[in-house]
Amino acid sequence: MVFNCGICSERLWDMSVYCVDCSVIRRIILTYGRSDTRQILERVCLRNKKQQDYKINDIIKESQVCLDDNSYVNPPNQTITITKKTKN
């Protein structure tokens, strides 16, 4: 007999209610509560249009910094001075 996970509908071959991943999610819900877990998921996983634009612009800026970085071609002039300690 085949069962389905109560959250993601993955097929289960035992009599479990949830698959392994959803069992972890369920334990988090039991620990922090439904409303707190939902707020965390919405704040971290879901983004509105303004947040999406900000993230896209942030990624573009990062890629431009990588493209404009010529330090591997023209390393800065650095001199290293080594001094020998003398005994007093």
Secondary structure, 3 states (H helix, E strand, C coil): CCEECCCCCCEECCCCCCCHHHHHHHHHHHHHCHHHHHHHHHHHHCCCHHHHHHHHHHHHHHHHHHHHCCCCCCCCCCCCCCCCCCCC
